Amino acid sequence: MVCAKKMSMVLALAVLVSSVRAQDANAVKASIKKGTDWLQAQQNEDGTFGKSKGAAMPGMVGLAVKALASSPDKIRDNEKIAKAVKYMLSKQQADGSVAIPDFGLENYNTSVAIIALASLENPAHKDAIEKAKKYLLTNQLIEGAGYEKDKHPRAYGGFGYGNSKRTDVSNTAFTLEALKAAGLEENSPAWKNAVIFLKRCQDNDETNDVAEMKGGDSTGGAVYLPGDSEFGSYKAKSGKMMPKPYGNMTYQLVKGLIYAGVKKDDPALAAAFKWIKNNYSVAENPGGKGTEGYFYYVMSFAKAMAANGEKEIELADGRKVSWAKDLAAQLIKMQKEDGSFVNPDKRWMEDDPTLSTSYAVDALNLCYSALALK
């Protein structure tokens, strides 16, 4: 009798948990629907979205397409997607890049275009993706591709906005995501070389061999590029002023390392999760300033957590949290009545609702996938 009662209680609890999860997933799905409806309504006749100065960039179009294609409704084959794809492909150059000549940011725009095209799962785009993939590989800063050890000691293995010698975590992570989406072979040296760069951007003496990054508190967080943070510096226990780690780059580093095949017990990845456990937040970009870069942050957060494959995070205080539930609840609270998202802070163009909504919906898509019942 006792066992029967216990079994009954367990089953009742399981039903309750399933019901709560279903409610959470349905709320997220409704929020995504509002966001995707709003995004589609912003499309211009030429296939671009919104009215910002950057609307013509293929990458801006790609971010919207990725958000639509990855939604629960899988918006991949309608007139608006067709127009957006036609626009992006019209910008593919002879070298394989998907960019606007003389505008710059070729590597960034090409990476996002690949991610968007791959998300549509349309065999018709295979050749365009392959050409773009080959172009991206020419931009990695390695021997024979413009790398000079004396001039670029901190940049090896990374990718930048274009084909410059200034590489950073953000562009490197976007590029690795694109290369993975494009089916780059697991044994390609591009992965190994990228890991070298990413580890040099981490506040972690155990795995970082760059002098400018030595002597910190080994928090495990990441900065924009070795020796340089977008949010200033902090005074380490050693007394040395160090570039300040922050959320955007830490989650992008995690995503990049996982895509590159780094195992969970790798010291660099373990250290990054230590930082995340100590700085977990869905309301702000930890280590940052106010709302600067918030929507880029939530997109990076969700992609890293999805790549990691765990639905819960155990925080430094021992609490276990559902990252998807927490993040979705925060975003739903921030969504405008018309379905859009916008950042009151102008930094990194997040005052453009088309950009911020693309970021937010893409994050919500991953929250939904983590919450939805299988």
Backbone torsions as a table, in degrees:
resi	resn	phi	psi	omega
1	MET	NA	-43.8	-179.7
2	VAL	-61.4	-44.6	179.8
3	CYS	-62.1	-39.3	-179.8
4	ALA	-63.5	-41.0	178.4
5	LYS	-64.6	-42.8	178.8
6	LYS	-62.4	-42.5	179.4
7	MET	-62.7	-40.9	179.1
8	SER	-62.6	-41.0	179.0
9	MET	-65.4	-41.5	179.1
10	VAL	-62.5	-44.3	179.6
11	LEU	-64.7	-40.3	179.2
12	ALA	-63.6	-41.6	178.6
13	LEU	-64.5	-40.9	179.6
14	ALA	-62.3	-41.4	178.4
15	VAL	-64.3	-41.1	179.6
16	LEU	-63.7	-45.8	179.3
17	VAL	-61.1	-44.3	179.5
18	SER	-61.7	-40.3	179.4
19	SER	-63.9	-43.7	179.4
20	VAL	-63.7	-43.2	-179.8
21	ARG	-63.6	-39.6	179.3
22	ALA	-64.3	-41.5	177.6
23	GLN	-62.3	-44.2	178.3
24	ASP	-59.7	-47.7	-177.8
25	ALA	-63.7	-40.1	-179.9
26	ASN	-65.7	-38.1	177.8
27	ALA	-64.9	-40.0	178.4
28	VAL	-66.4	-42.4	180.0
29	LYS	-61.1	-40.1	178.9
30	ALA	-65.4	-39.5	177.8
31	SER	-64.5	-42.6	178.6
32	ILE	-61.5	-42.5	-179.7
33	LYS	-59.7	-41.8	176.9
34	LYS	-62.3	-41.1	-179.4
35	GLY	-68.3	-42.4	-179.0
36	THR	-71.0	-34.5	175.4
37	ASP	-62.4	-43.4	-179.9
38	TRP	-64.6	-45.3	-179.5
39	LEU	-58.6	-46.6	-178.6
40	GLN	-62.9	-32.3	179.8
41	ALA	-70.8	-15.5	-179.0
42	GLN	-89.5	-1.0	-175.0
43	GLN	-70.7	137.1	176.2
44	ASN	-89.3	168.4	-176.6
45	GLU	-61.4	-30.8	-178.0
46	ASP	-82.5	-1.0	178.3
47	GLY	102.6	-12.3	176.8
48	THR	-77.3	174.0	-178.7
49	PHE	-127.5	135.4	174.2
50	GLY	80.4	-177.9	-173.7
51	LYS	-122.5	12.4	-177.4
52	SER	-72.9	167.2	179.1
53	LYS	-63.0	-27.4	-178.4
54	GLY	-93.8	6.4	-174.7
55	ALA	-59.5	-28.6	-176.9
56	ALA	-77.4	-13.7	-178.9
57	MET	-65.5	132.0	177.5
58	PRO	-55.2	-32.2	179.1
59	GLY	-64.8	-37.4	178.2
60	MET	-65.7	-40.8	176.7
61	VAL	-64.9	-42.4	-178.9
62	GLY	-62.0	-38.3	179.3
63	LEU	-62.4	-40.4	178.4
64	ALA	-67.7	-43.3	179.9
65	VAL	-61.7	-43.7	179.9
66	LYS	-60.9	-42.3	179.7
67	ALA	-63.2	-40.7	179.9
68	LEU	-70.1	-45.7	-175.7
69	ALA	-67.0	-30.8	-176.7
70	SER	-91.4	0.8	-178.6
71	SER	-70.8	162.0	178.3
72	PRO	-55.9	-30.0	179.0
73	ASP	-82.0	-5.5	177.6
74	LYS	47.3	64.8	-178.9
75	ILE	-77.5	91.5	-171.8
76	ARG	-128.5	-12.5	-172.2
77	ASP	-142.6	61.9	173.7
78	ASN	-131.0	179.4	-175.0
79	GLU	-62.8	-36.2	-177.9
80	LYS	-69.6	-41.7	176.3
81	ILE	-63.4	-42.0	-179.9
82	ALA	-59.8	-42.2	179.5
83	LYS	-66.9	-39.7	179.3
84	ALA	-66.0	-43.1	178.9
85	VAL	-64.3	-43.2	178.5
86	LYS	-58.1	-40.1	178.8
87	TYR	-65.1	-49.3	-178.9
88	MET	-59.6	-46.1	-178.3
89	LEU	-66.9	-26.7	178.0
90	SER	-68.6	-16.3	-179.7
91	LYS	-98.7	4.8	178.2
92	GLN	-77.1	126.3	-175.9
93	GLN	-92.3	172.5	-178.0
94	ALA	-60.0	-30.1	-179.6
95	ASP	-82.1	-0.6	178.2
96	GLY	99.9	-16.4	179.5
97	SER	-65.8	152.6	175.8
98	VAL	-115.1	92.7	-170.5
99	ALA	-159.1	169.7	177.3
100	ILE	-98.8	119.5	-178.3
101	PRO	-52.4	139.0	177.4
102	ASP	72.7	-3.6	179.6
103	PHE	-88.7	-30.3	-178.3
104	GLY	91.1	-169.2	179.0
105	LEU	57.8	34.3	-174.7
106	GLU	-62.1	-42.7	-177.2
107	ASN	-66.9	-43.2	179.1
108	TYR	-61.8	-51.5	-177.7
109	ASN	-61.7	-40.3	179.5
110	THR	-66.0	-41.2	179.0
111	SER	-59.5	-48.7	-177.8
112	VAL	-67.2	-36.4	178.3
113	ALA	-62.7	-42.0	177.3
114	ILE	-61.7	-47.0	-179.6
115	ILE	-57.5	-43.3	-179.2
116	ALA	-66.8	-49.6	-178.5
117	LEU	-62.0	-40.9	-179.6
118	ALA	-65.3	-33.4	-178.9
119	SER	-67.0	-19.2	179.7
120	LEU	-79.0	-18.5	177.9
121	GLU	53.4	44.3	-179.4
122	ASN	-110.3	115.7	-179.0
123	PRO	-56.8	-22.2	-179.4
124	ALA	-64.0	-18.1	-176.8
125	HIS	-97.4	3.2	-174.0
126	LYS	-57.7	-47.3	-176.9
127	ASP	-65.8	-40.9	179.6
128	ALA	-64.4	-40.0	178.9
129	ILE	-66.3	-41.7	-179.8
130	GLU	-62.8	-44.8	177.3
131	LYS	-60.8	-42.7	-179.5
132	ALA	-66.5	-38.3	178.6
133	LYS	-61.3	-45.5	179.6
134	LYS	-62.0	-35.6	177.7
135	TYR	-64.9	-45.4	-178.8
136	LEU	-57.0	-41.6	-178.1
137	LEU	-62.7	-24.4	178.0
138	THR	-74.9	-13.1	-176.7
139	ASN	-94.7	-7.0	178.2
140	GLN	-70.7	131.3	-176.4
141	LEU	-81.3	96.8	-180.0
142	ILE	-139.7	176.4	177.5
143	GLU	-55.9	136.9	179.3
144	GLY	83.9	-2.7	-179.8
145	ALA	-129.3	37.1	175.9
146	GLY	94.6	-3.8	-179.0
147	TYR	-76.7	131.0	174.6
148	GLU	-129.4	116.9	-172.4
149	LYS	-54.8	-41.2	-177.8
150	ASP	-70.4	-32.3	-177.5
151	LYS	-90.7	-27.7	-174.9
152	HIS	-131.9	54.1	-174.1
153	PRO	-64.5	-22.4	-175.9
154	ARG	-102.5	-5.1	-169.0
155	ALA	-101.9	-7.2	-173.7
156	TYR	-54.5	132.1	174.4
157	GLY	88.1	-9.3	-176.4
158	GLY	-93.2	175.9	176.0
159	PHE	-127.2	148.0	177.6
160	GLY	-117.6	-165.2	-179.7
161	TYR	-65.8	-38.3	179.8
162	GLY	-125.9	-129.6	176.5
163	ASN	-113.3	32.4	-178.9
164	SER	-80.4	176.8	-179.6
165	LYS	-93.7	10.3	178.9
166	ARG	-106.6	103.8	-177.5
167	THR	-103.0	157.4	-177.5
168	ASP	-149.8	164.4	-177.2
169	VAL	-64.9	-41.6	-176.5
170	SER	-59.0	-54.9	-179.0
171	ASN	-67.4	-34.9	178.0
172	THR	-63.1	-42.4	179.8
173	ALA	-67.5	-41.0	176.4
174	PHE	-60.9	-42.3	-178.1
175	THR	-65.9	-42.2	179.1
176	LEU	-64.1	-38.2	176.2
177	GLU	-61.9	-41.6	179.7
178	ALA	-66.6	-42.8	-179.9
179	LEU	-64.1	-36.7	176.9
180	LYS	-66.9	-44.4	179.6
181	ALA	-63.1	-31.7	-178.8
182	ALA	-83.9	-2.7	175.4
183	GLY	83.4	29.0	177.7
184	LEU	-60.3	136.4	-176.5
185	GLU	-58.2	144.1	-178.5
186	GLU	-64.0	-26.2	-178.8
187	ASN	-91.6	8.8	178.8
188	SER	-65.5	135.7	178.5
189	PRO	-64.5	-15.2	-179.8
190	ALA	-58.9	-37.2	179.7
191	TRP	-64.4	-50.0	-178.1
192	LYS	-60.8	-42.9	-179.5
193	ASN	-65.9	-37.5	179.1
194	ALA	-66.0	-37.1	179.0
195	VAL	-61.9	-37.6	177.5
196	ILE	-57.7	-46.9	-179.5
197	PHE	-66.0	-47.3	-176.8
198	LEU	-59.8	-42.4	-179.3
199	LYS	-65.4	-26.7	178.3
200	ARG	-77.6	-6.4	178.2
201	CYS	-101.2	7.8	-175.0
202	GLN	-107.4	140.1	175.3
203	ASP	-78.0	81.6	-173.9
204	ASN	-159.2	99.0	-176.1
205	ASP	-60.6	-27.3	-176.6
206	GLU	-64.4	-35.4	-173.6
207	THR	-119.4	-2.3	-176.5
208	ASN	-105.3	123.5	-177.1
209	ASP	-103.6	9.8	-179.3
210	VAL	-89.4	128.6	-175.1
211	ALA	-57.0	-39.7	-178.0
212	GLU	-65.9	-18.3	-178.0
213	MET	-105.0	4.1	178.7
214	LYS	-91.0	146.7	175.1
215	GLY	96.1	6.7	177.2
216	GLY	-84.8	-166.7	-178.5
217	ASP	-90.2	6.2	-178.8
218	SER	50.9	51.8	-179.0
219	THR	-70.8	-24.9	-177.7
220	GLY	94.7	-10.8	179.0
221	GLY	-74.9	165.8	-176.5
222	ALA	-118.0	156.6	177.0
223	VAL	-119.2	177.8	-173.5
224	TYR	-65.2	-45.8	174.5
225	LEU	-154.2	162.1	-174.4
226	PRO	-52.8	121.5	178.4
227	GLY	84.4	4.0	-173.7
228	ASP	-142.1	125.4	177.3
229	SER	-121.3	147.7	176.4
230	GLU	-75.8	-7.8	-176.5
231	PHE	-125.9	37.1	171.9
232	GLY	78.9	-146.8	-173.6
233	SER	-137.1	168.2	173.8
234	TYR	-132.3	155.0	179.6
235	LYS	-91.4	115.2	-178.6
236	ALA	-74.3	166.5	178.2
237	LYS	-61.2	-25.7	178.1
238	SER	-73.8	-11.5	-177.1
239	GLY	95.0	-9.1	-178.9
240	LYS	-80.1	139.1	174.2
241	MET	-81.0	125.6	-174.7
242	MET	-122.3	150.0	174.8
243	PRO	-61.7	137.4	-172.2
244	LYS	-83.1	121.5	176.1
245	PRO	-68.2	153.1	177.5
246	TYR	-151.2	168.9	-168.9
247	GLY	-60.7	-50.7	-176.9
248	ASN	-48.2	-53.7	-173.2
249	MET	-75.4	-29.7	178.9
250	THR	-66.3	-43.6	178.1
251	TYR	-69.9	-35.3	176.1
252	GLN	-66.6	-37.2	176.6
253	LEU	-63.1	-44.5	178.5
254	VAL	-59.2	-48.6	-179.9
255	LYS	-59.3	-45.7	-178.7
256	GLY	-62.9	-43.7	179.7
257	LEU	-63.1	-42.1	-179.5
258	ILE	-66.3	-44.5	178.0
259	TYR	-60.7	-32.5	-179.2
260	ALA	-80.5	1.0	175.2
261	GLY	92.6	10.1	179.2
262	VAL	-70.6	133.6	-176.7
263	LYS	-79.4	157.9	-174.9
264	LYS	-63.2	-25.9	-178.9
265	ASP	-89.4	4.4	176.2
266	ASP	-62.9	136.0	-177.4
267	PRO	-55.9	-35.9	-179.4
268	ALA	-68.4	-43.9	-179.7
269	LEU	-69.9	-39.3	177.6
270	ALA	-62.2	-40.5	179.5
271	ALA	-66.5	-38.2	179.0
272	ALA	-63.0	-40.4	178.6
273	PHE	-71.1	-26.4	173.4
274	LYS	-63.8	-42.7	177.8
275	TRP	-62.8	-43.0	-179.4
276	ILE	-62.0	-42.9	179.7
277	LYS	-63.5	-32.3	-179.5
278	ASN	-86.2	-13.9	-174.2
279	ASN	-132.2	26.4	-176.6
280	TYR	-61.3	129.2	177.2
281	SER	-160.3	140.6	171.7
282	VAL	-112.1	-4.4	-175.9
283	ALA	-96.9	-17.1	-178.3
284	GLU	-153.8	166.7	175.4
285	ASN	-86.4	98.0	-173.6
286	PRO	-60.4	136.5	-176.6
287	GLY	87.1	-8.5	-178.7
288	GLY	-92.3	-150.6	-176.6
289	LYS	-138.4	109.7	178.1
290	GLY	59.8	-132.3	-178.4
291	THR	-97.6	10.1	-178.2
292	GLU	-58.2	123.0	176.0
293	GLY	70.1	21.3	-173.4
294	TYR	-62.4	-46.2	-174.4
295	PHE	-73.2	-31.8	170.9
296	TYR	-62.9	-39.3	179.3
297	TYR	-60.3	-48.6	-176.4
298	VAL	-66.3	-33.9	175.9
299	MET	-64.2	-45.6	179.5
300	SER	-63.2	-42.9	178.0
301	PHE	-55.4	-53.4	-175.8
302	ALA	-65.0	-40.7	-179.7
303	LYS	-65.6	-39.8	179.1
304	ALA	-66.0	-43.3	-179.6
305	MET	-66.3	-39.8	178.1
306	ALA	-65.3	-41.3	179.1
307	ALA	-64.5	-34.2	-179.7
308	ASN	-70.3	-30.1	174.6
309	GLY	84.1	2.2	179.5
310	GLU	-99.6	134.8	-179.3
311	LYS	-86.8	-15.5	178.2
312	GLU	-125.6	152.6	175.0
313	ILE	-122.4	131.9	173.3
314	GLU	-91.5	119.0	-175.6
315	LEU	-81.8	173.4	-176.3
316	ALA	-60.9	-29.6	180.0
317	ASP	-86.8	4.4	177.4
318	GLY	94.5	-10.8	178.5
319	ARG	-69.8	143.3	173.3
320	LYS	-105.4	129.9	-177.1
321	VAL	-125.7	150.4	173.0
322	SER	-89.8	106.2	-176.7
323	TRP	-61.0	-37.2	-177.3
324	ALA	-67.6	-42.2	179.6
325	LYS	-65.3	-45.0	-179.2
326	ASP	-63.7	-46.3	-176.9
327	LEU	-68.2	-43.2	179.6
328	ALA	-61.5	-43.3	-179.9
329	ALA	-60.6	-40.7	179.4
330	GLN	-65.9	-44.1	-178.4
331	LEU	-68.1	-40.5	178.5
332	ILE	-60.2	-38.3	178.8
333	LYS	-65.1	-29.9	-176.6
334	MET	-90.5	-12.6	-175.2
335	GLN	-67.9	136.5	177.4
336	LYS	-71.7	160.8	-178.6
337	GLU	-58.7	-33.3	-178.3
338	ASP	-80.8	-2.6	178.1
339	GLY	103.1	-8.4	-176.6
340	SER	-88.4	169.0	173.1
341	PHE	-129.0	145.6	176.9
342	VAL	-152.9	145.4	179.8
343	ASN	-99.9	128.2	177.3
344	PRO	-65.5	-17.2	177.8
345	ASP	-90.8	133.1	-174.5
346	LYS	-82.1	-12.0	-174.1
347	ARG	-60.2	138.9	-179.8
348	TRP	59.3	30.4	171.2
349	MET	66.7	16.8	-176.5
350	GLU	-77.8	0.2	169.8
351	ASP	-78.8	-4.5	173.8
352	ASP	-85.2	111.4	-176.7
353	PRO	-63.0	-27.6	178.3
354	THR	-65.3	-42.9	178.8
355	LEU	-66.4	-51.6	-177.4
356	SER	-63.7	-37.1	178.7
357	THR	-67.9	-38.2	176.4
358	SER	-60.8	-45.8	177.5
359	TYR	-59.8	-49.9	-174.1
360	ALA	-65.2	-43.4	-180.0
361	VAL	-65.5	-39.0	178.1
362	ASP	-62.3	-38.8	176.5
363	ALA	-66.3	-43.1	179.5
364	LEU	-63.5	-35.6	177.0
365	ASN	-57.4	-41.7	-179.1
366	LEU	-73.5	-33.5	174.0
367	CYS	-62.0	-44.5	-179.7
368	TYR	-60.9	-44.1	179.9
369	SER	-60.4	-36.3	-179.2
370	ALA	-75.5	-28.0	-176.7
371	LEU	-93.4	-29.6	-174.0
372	ALA	-61.6	142.2	179.0
373	LEU	-74.1	138.1	179.7
374	LYS	-94.4	NA	NA
